[in-house]
Amino acid sequence: MRKSVLLVNGGKREATRLLKEEFPVDLIVLTEPRFAHLYDETTEVVLVDDVEDLQTARDTVLTALSGRDVDHVVSPTERGQVVAAFLRAYFGTPGASFEVAHAFTNKYSMKLKLRRSGIPVASGILLTAPEKLLERQSELTWPVVLKPVVGSGSAYTHRIDCADDLRRFLDSPEGAALRACGHAVLAEEFVAMEGEYHCDGVVSGGEVAFAVPSRYLQPLLGRLDQISGSVTLPEDDPDREEILRLHVLAVKALGLEGGVTHMELFKTERGFVVGEIACRPGGAGVVDHVRRHCGVDLWREFIRTSLGEAARIVPRPARGITAHVHLPPAPGRVVDVTPAEEFMAIPDVKEVDMRVCAGDVIGPEVRSSSTVGLIYLETPDLAVLDSRVKEIAEVYRLSVEPV
């Protein structure tokens, strides 16, 4: 019997494609007008101005259903997960509860639960507006990182070094954008790190069925205009065991029964600190990175576990070191950009996914997932990888003109 699935979505095309092509479901998509062009006439689409407006989403979906039932509510996006959980509770469908979705999306609630479970996290406070930090600065040690309490991709995330720096920030366009983002603000003490890592996993029946740890080529904050990306940790890397242990503890602390996770960590002189964990696939190359590394498709497992099915993890042995490289964007109309063929000529480059070409316009808002293109590599060891990344940086060119 075909299941009826309500997908609360934005621009995640892979989730829509899988539900339409590989799973026997009747699909309804709840999204915002700015994403409507991503869906063709064969997809039933319901529009709301703001997908985070719980009551409007409920009323709009109820009207659109016209008496039909819903078997599952799924959301692959950070902004859609709380409303998806709210709709599950309203329609009585299985899946992550409102409390679990809130813990995985609200960074303040997340850190409270992680800290109570003995998981190391940065010290932080919740602010109703960024200027409130001026009143409460004695509660933290400078520098401080300000970010929306709900968000992804490093959007509206800023390092503030002192009170004078904060005053300048509050008077800047960036400060105004954070103030207007629509969420409370989390202020956290900046974590001095030796490296930044991520761990991507699959949870089935309340247990971690699969996880793979990776290290970013360099920490992301403040470096989004530079070559970035990540590399899977070798099997003999001494940090693997601790990262995998913290991932299991975080999943248990937040109560996830089934789904896909993307956890960020910082390595410090005192050990690892968990930055945050999301219950959806990582963005900007992570899914293809993992698939190339060991054959596990995180998007398929996300859909499968979101529909209440058990994970089907059959990883193959990794072939050396797998990495992906982000090509950083710059705002403006693209005049010239390195073609994929030039990157493919570099040894160990296996795939190039260019996202822009001459004539395209790159917007001013840059996030950690923003990229001109993604390059996937397989190398025998980390020393060779470092050399290949340098070659990519030397070949990369991007020329833009004002719009």
C-alpha positions in Angstrom: 0.0 0.0 0.0 1.3 3.4 -1.0 2.2 5.8 1.8 1.1 9.4 1.9 4.1 11.7 2.7 4.1 15.4 3.5 7.6 16.8 2.7 8.4 20.1 4.5 11.1 21.3 2.2 13.1 24.2 0.8 15.7 23.7 -1.9 16.8 20.1 -1.1 16.1 18.5 -4.5 17.5 15.1 -3.6 14.9 14.4 -1.0 12.1 15.2 -3.5 13.7 13.1 -6.2 14.1 10.0 -4.0 10.5 10.2 -2.7 9.2 10.5 -6.3 11.4 8.0 -8.0 12.6 5.4 -5.5 10.0 5.1 -2.7 6.3 4.1 -3.4 4.6 7.2 -1.9 2.0 9.8 -2.7 3.9 13.1 -2.2 2.8 16.5 -1.1 5.4 19.2 -0.7 5.0 22.1 1.8 7.4 24.9 0.8 7.8 28.7 0.3 7.1 30.7 -2.9 10.8 31.3 -3.4 11.3 27.5 -3.9 8.2 26.8 -6.0 10.2 26.9 -9.3 12.1 23.8 -8.1 9.0 21.6 -8.5 7.4 20.5 -11.8 3.7 20.0 -12.5 3.8 16.4 -11.5 4.4 17.4 -7.8 1.6 18.5 -5.6 2.9 21.7 -3.9 1.4 23.7 -1.1 2.8 27.2 -0.4 3.2 29.2 2.8 5.0 32.5 3.1 7.0 31.3 6.1 7.5 27.5 6.7 8.4 28.2 10.3 4.9 29.6 11.0 3.4 26.6 12.7 -0.2 27.6 12.8 -0.3 28.8 9.2 1.4 25.6 8.0 -1.1 23.4 9.9 -4.1 25.3 8.5 -2.7 25.3 4.9 -1.9 21.6 4.9 -5.3 20.7 6.5 -7.1 22.6 3.7 -4.9 21.1 1.0 -5.5 17.5 2.2 -9.2 17.8 1.7 -9.9 14.8 3.9 -6.9 12.7 2.8 -4.7 11.1 5.5 -1.0 11.6 6.0 1.3 8.7 6.9 4.6 10.5 7.4 5.9 14.0 7.7 9.5 14.5 6.6 11.8 17.5 6.5 15.4 17.5 5.3 16.0 21.2 6.2 16.9 22.9 9.5 14.1 25.4 9.2 11.4 22.8 8.4 12.1 20.2 11.2 10.2 21.8 14.0 7.1 22.5 11.9 7.4 18.9 10.6 7.4 17.6 14.2 4.5 19.9 15.1 2.5 18.4 12.1 3.4 14.9 13.2 1.9 15.6 16.6 -1.2 17.2 15.0 -1.8 14.4 12.5 -0.7 11.6 14.8 2.1 10.3 12.5 5.3 8.5 13.7 8.7 10.1 13.7 10.8 12.5 15.7 8.8 14.3 18.4 8.6 18.1 18.8 11.0 17.9 21.7 13.6 16.0 19.7 13.3 18.2 16.7 13.6 21.3 18.9 16.7 19.9 20.6 18.4 19.2 17.2 17.6 22.7 15.8 17.6 25.1 18.7 21.3 25.4 19.5 20.7 26.7 23.1 18.5 23.8 24.0 20.9 21.4 22.3 23.8 22.6 24.3 21.9 22.3 27.6 21.1 18.7 26.9 24.6 17.8 25.7 26.2 19.5 28.7 23.8 17.7 31.1 25.0 14.4 29.5 28.6 15.2 30.2 29.4 16.1 26.6 31.9 19.1 26.4 30.4 22.2 24.7 31.3 25.9 24.6 29.9 28.1 27.4 27.1 30.3 26.1 24.1 32.4 26.9 20.8 33.0 25.1 20.0 36.6 24.1 16.7 38.1 22.8 18.7 40.5 20.7 22.5 40.9 20.0 22.8 44.2 21.9 21.8 42.4 25.1 25.4 41.1 25.2 26.5 44.6 26.3 24.6 44.0 29.5 25.7 40.4 30.0 29.2 40.5 28.8 30.6 39.7 32.3 29.0 36.2 31.9 31.4 35.2 29.1 35.1 35.6 28.2 36.0 37.4 25.0 36.2 36.6 22.1 32.6 35.6 21.6 30.7 34.0 18.7 27.3 35.4 17.9 24.8 33.4 15.8 21.1 32.8 15.5 19.8 30.1 17.9 18.3 28.4 14.9 20.1 28.3 11.6 22.6 26.4 9.4 25.5 27.0 7.1 27.2 29.6 9.3 24.6 32.1 8.3 24.8 35.4 10.4 27.6 33.9 12.5 30.3 36.4 13.7 33.3 36.4 16.0 33.3 39.5 18.3 36.6 40.2 20.1 35.7 42.8 22.7 33.0 45.2 23.9 34.2 47.9 21.4 34.1 45.4 18.6 30.6 44.5 19.6 29.5 48.2 19.5 31.0 48.5 16.0 29.3 45.3 14.9 25.9 46.4 16.2 26.1 49.5 14.0 27.1 47.6 10.9 24.9 46.0 8.2 25.9 42.6 9.5 24.7 43.5 13.0 21.4 44.7 11.5 21.0 41.4 9.5 21.6 39.3 12.7 19.0 41.5 14.6 16.5 41.0 11.8 17.0 37.2 11.2 13.9 36.3 13.1 15.5 34.3 16.0 17.0 34.8 19.4 20.8 34.9 19.5 23.3 32.5 21.0 26.5 34.1 22.4 29.2 31.5 22.9 32.8 31.8 24.0 35.1 31.3 21.0 36.8 27.9 21.1 40.5 28.1 20.3 41.0 25.0 18.2 43.7 22.9 16.6 41.3 21.6 14.0 37.6 21.4 13.1 35.9 18.1 12.4 32.5 16.6 11.4 31.0 13.2 11.9 28.2 11.9 9.7 26.0 9.0 10.8 22.9 7.0 10.4 20.6 6.2 13.4 18.2 3.3 13.3 16.1 1.9 16.1 17.7 4.4 18.5 21.3 3.1 17.8 24.0 4.5 15.6 24.1 2.1 12.6 26.9 3.9 10.8 29.2 6.9 11.3 32.2 8.3 9.5 34.4 11.1 11.0 36.1 13.7 8.8 38.4 16.7 9.3 37.9 20.1 7.6 40.9 21.2 5.6 40.8 24.3 7.8 38.4 25.8 10.4 35.5 27.5 8.6 34.7 30.6 10.7 36.1 33.7 9.0 37.5 31.8 6.1 34.6 31.4 3.8 36.5 33.3 1.1 39.2 30.6 1.0 39.6 27.1 -0.4 37.9 24.7 2.1 36.5 21.2 2.2 37.1 18.1 4.3 38.8 14.7 4.4 37.8 11.4 5.9 40.0 10.3 8.8 42.2 7.3 8.1 41.3 4.1 9.9 44.4 4.4 12.1 43.8 8.1 13.0 44.0 8.4 16.9 41.0 10.8 16.9 38.5 8.5 15.3 37.5 6.6 18.5 36.8 9.7 20.5 34.8 11.4 17.8 32.7 8.3 17.3 32.2 8.0 21.0 31.0 11.6 21.3 28.6 11.1 18.4 26.9 8.1 20.1 26.6 10.1 23.3 25.1 13.1 21.5 22.5 11.0 19.6 21.5 9.4 23.0 21.4 12.8 24.8 19.0 14.3 22.2 16.8 11.2 21.9 17.0 10.5 18.1 15.4 7.1 17.2 15.9 7.2 13.5 17.5 9.5 11.0 20.8 10.9 9.6 23.1 13.1 11.6 25.8 15.7 10.9 27.9 16.7 13.9 30.5 19.4 14.1 33.4 19.2 16.6 36.5 21.3 17.5 39.8 19.8 18.7 41.4 21.8 21.5 44.5 21.3 23.6 42.1 19.8 26.3 40.3 17.5 23.9 37.2 17.6 21.7 34.4 20.1 22.1 31.1 19.4 20.3 29.9 22.4 18.3 26.5 21.2 17.3 24.6 18.3 15.7 21.8 18.2 13.2 19.4 15.4 12.3 19.7 15.8 8.5 22.4 15.1 5.9 25.3 17.5 5.8 25.4 20.0 2.9 27.9 21.1 0.3 29.5 17.9 -0.8 29.3 15.8 2.4 26.8 13.3 1.1 28.8 12.6 -2.1 32.0 12.6 -0.1 30.7 9.8 2.1 29.2 7.9 -0.8 32.5 8.0 -2.7 34.4 7.0 0.5 32.4 3.9 1.5 29.3 3.6 -0.7 26.8 4.7 1.9 24.1 7.0 0.5 23.1 9.3 3.4 20.1 10.8 1.5 18.6 7.3 0.9 19.1 6.4 4.5 17.6 9.7 5.6 14.4 9.0 3.6 14.3 5.3 4.6 14.6 6.0 8.3 12.2 9.0 8.1 9.6 6.6 6.7 10.1 4.4 9.7 12.1 1.7 7.9 15.3 0.2 9.2 18.6 1.4 7.8 20.3 -0.7 5.1 23.9 0.0 5.7 26.4 -2.1 3.6 29.6 -0.1 3.5 32.4 -1.2 1.3 36.1 -0.9 2.3 37.4 2.6 1.9 40.0 3.2 -0.8 42.6 5.3 0.8 41.8 9.0 1.6 38.6 10.6 0.3 38.3 14.4 0.3 36.2 17.1 -1.2 37.2 20.7 -1.9 35.0 23.8 -2.0 35.8 26.6 -4.5 35.0 29.9 -2.7 32.5 32.3 -4.3 32.7 36.1 -4.7 29.6 38.3 -5.2 28.9 39.6 -8.7 28.4 38.5 -12.3 30.8 35.8 -13.3 33.1 36.9 -16.1 35.5 33.9 -16.0 35.9 30.7 -14.0 38.1 27.7 -14.2 36.4 25.0 -16.3 36.0 21.5 -14.9 38.5 20.1 -17.4 41.4 21.9 -15.8 40.7 20.5 -12.4 40.2 17.0 -13.9 43.8 17.2 -15.2 45.1 17.2 -11.7 46.1 13.7 -10.5 43.7 12.0 -8.0 40.8 14.3 -8.9 37.9 11.9 -9.5 34.9 14.2 -10.1 34.2 17.9 -10.5 30.8 19.5 -10.0 30.9 23.1 -11.1 27.9 25.1 -9.9 28.4 28.4 -11.8 29.5 29.5 -15.2 30.2 32.7 -17.1 27.2 35.0 -16.9 25.8 33.6 -13.7 25.2 36.0 -10.8 26.6 35.1 -7.3 24.6 36.7 -4.5 26.2 38.7 -1.6 25.2 36.2 1.1 28.0 33.6 1.7 27.5 30.6 3.9 29.7 27.6 4.6 27.7 25.7 2.0 28.2 28.4 -0.7 30.5 27.2 -3.5 31.4 27.8 -7.1 32.1 24.1 -7.4 33.0 20.9 -5.6 36.0 18.7 -6.4 36.2 15.1 -5.1 39.6 13.5 -4.7 40.9 10.1 -3.7 44.6 10.0 -2.6 46.8 7.4 -0.9 47.6 9.5 2.1 47.3 13.0 3.7 50.6 14.3 2.5 49.6 13.7 -1.1 46.2 15.3 -0.4 47.9 18.5 0.8 49.8 18.7 -2.4 46.7 18.2 -4.5 44.7 20.9 -2.6 47.6 23.3 -3.3 47.4 22.5 -7.0 43.7 23.1 -7.0 44.2 26.5 -5.4 46.8 27.4 -8.0 44.5 26.4 -10.9 41.4 28.1 -9.5 40.4 31.5 -10.9 37.2 33.4 -10.6 36.6 36.8 -12.1 33.4 38.7 -11.3 32.0 42.2 -12.2 29.6 44.3 -10.2 25.9 43.6 -10.9 
